[in-house]
Structures are given as C-alpha cells and as structure tokens.
Amino acid sequence: MQYEAPGNIFAIIIILFIALAVLAGTIRILREYERAVIFTLGRFTGVKGPGLIFIIPFVQTIARVDLRTIVLDVPTQDLISRDNVSIHVNAVIYFRVIDPERAIIQVEQFEYAISQLAQTTLRSVLGKHELDEMLSERDKLNKDIQEILDAQTDAWGIKVANVEIKHVDIQESMIRAIGQQAEAERERRARVINAEGEQQAAQKLLEAAETLSARPEAMQLRYLGALNSIAGDKSSTIVFPFPIELGGVFETLAKQRGQTDSNRA
C-alpha cells in the first residue's frame, strides 16, 4: 500500500483553499434595491444587479448603491430672519438615487454632500423671509427648498423628493412679544369690525330717514308702530309721539284766525 506524502496533501489543501477564495471573490449577490457600479482596472464598465453577478478578482471592483428612499436629518441651523429675529431651524430630506453611475462618479459620499448642501440652502432660503412667513407659509418654503436641492443634485443622479421643516424655535422673549403682537392685532381687528358696523348702521339710518321724509304717511305709520311698542311695556307713563305735520296744521290755523280778527277790527 502506497501512502501520499504529507507535503502533497498539504499542497492540495492550499490549492483548494485558494480556489474557494477566488470563487468567493468572483460571486456577488445583490438585493432587489441594490445596484453594483463596476470598475475594471479603475475604469467604469457598467452597472449590474440585482441578483447574482460575477466579477474578475483583482481586476474588477464594485461600489454598491442603495436605490431606496433615504431619510436624512438636517442638523439644527442658527439663522437670522429678514426681520432680524434669531431662530433655530431643523429639517428632514427625502431623496433617492436614480442614476448609480453618476452618484458614485460625480460626487464623493453623496449623502454627506447632500447634507452640507441642505444646510447652506436652508439658511439661504429662510434668511430671506420674515418669522411670520416661516410659521404660516411652511409648505411654500418646503417646496422652494426642495426645488433648489433637486436642481443642484440632478447632476449627481439624485432625486430630492421632499423637504420638511420640522421645528422653528425662537427665544422665550420673542414668544412673549409675538403673543402681545397677536393680541394687539386681534384688538385692532375687533375695533375695525365695530367701526364698520357703526358705519353700516349709520348708512341704513340715513337711507331710512330719506325714505320717511319722502313719504309723510310712512312717518305716521312709524309713529303708530312706536306707540304700539310703548303700550306693550309695563310702564305707567306713555309718551305719545306728536306728529310734526300736525303741528304745522295748527300753526296755519292760528295764523288764519289772527288775520280774520285783524280784518274785523
């Protein structure tokens, strides 16, 4: 019986180990949402995936890219609004890679690049608006920031889907000042509404007076209505409105009687 030399067995084991290592370095498995950017001797040669792919060891390298929507928190930014109010603002950005080739080749660490770009854009856009606009027109500001980021990241093969401003924090003293301003604004509106009501009431009274002066019989009906209202009260004294026209009749009769007496004399 012949036995193989221990050195030959050891060599076979080494060869098998190297073959398995080479085979393992050749095979890559990519998930459904992943893509592999292939570089052959440093040059871009294509994008592969998902599923099972093969590469040439020591000749080709890959860069994995996630195509899912990525949620990125923008750190809190200190800025001054257009009306000189110091505020603290943070936001969140939703973006995804639509072109893996450009996301790897055109920019280094695209997530870090988008974070830095979002911080500068947030300060630049919000610094052009007043505090009231930041609080009341947040949807418009979100859209403005999203459009700016999307335009600038298009060259990187990245789509910014949405931007949301999460918090706008101001100092305690400014909160009290804003409360006083809101209270003063409500009081001003109440006074304006009251003045407009008085103006409309005066206008209606003027129109009613013109109508009554044009039709004397309408004035008489108004007197009767007032008498009916007074009579319905539980008052012991009733004041009867004296028609002005009736006083004019009495005055005319008195003048006529005076003239008659003078003629007789």
C-alpha positions, 0 to 999 in steps of 0.5 A: 500500500502506497501512502501520499506524502504529507507535503502533497496533501498539504499542497492540495489543501492550499490549492483548494483553499485558494480556489474557494477564495477566488470563487468567493471573490468572483460571486456577488449577490445583490438585493432587489434595491441594490445596484453594483457600479463596476470598475475594471482596472479603475475604469467604469464598465457598467452597472449590474444587479440585482441578483447574482453577478460575477466579477474578475478578482483583482481586476474588477471592483464594485461600489454598491448603491442603495436605490431606496428612499433615504431619510436624512436629518438636517442638523439644527441651523442658527439663522437670522430672519429678514426681520432680524429675529434669531431662530433655530431651524431643523429639517428632514430630506427625502431623496433617492438615487436614480442614476448609480453611475453618476452618484458614485462618479460625480460626487464623493459620499453623496449623502454627506454632500447632500447634507452640507448642501441642505444646510447652506440652502436652508439658511439661504432660503429662510434668511430671506423671509420674515418669522411670520412667513416661516410659521404660516407659509411652511409648505411654500418654503418646503417646496422652494427648498426642495426645488433648489436641492433637486436642481443642484443634485440632478447632476449627481443622479439624485432625486430630492423628493421632499423637504420638511421643516420640522421645528422653528424655535425662537427665544422665550422673549420673542414668544412673549412679544409675538403673543402681545403682537397677536393680541394687539392685532386681534384688538385692532381687528375687533375695533375695525369690525365695530367701526364698520358696523357703526358705519353700516348702521349709520348708512341704513339710518340715513337711507331710512330717514330719506325714505320717511321724509319722502313719504309723510304717511310712512312717518305716521305709520312709524309713529303708530308702530312706536306707540304700539311698542310703548303700550306693550311695556309695563310702564305707567307713563306713555309718551305719545309721539306728536306728529310734526305735520300736525303741528304745522296744521295748527300753526296755519290755523292760528295764523288764519284766525289772527288775520280774520280778527285783524280784518274785523277790527 
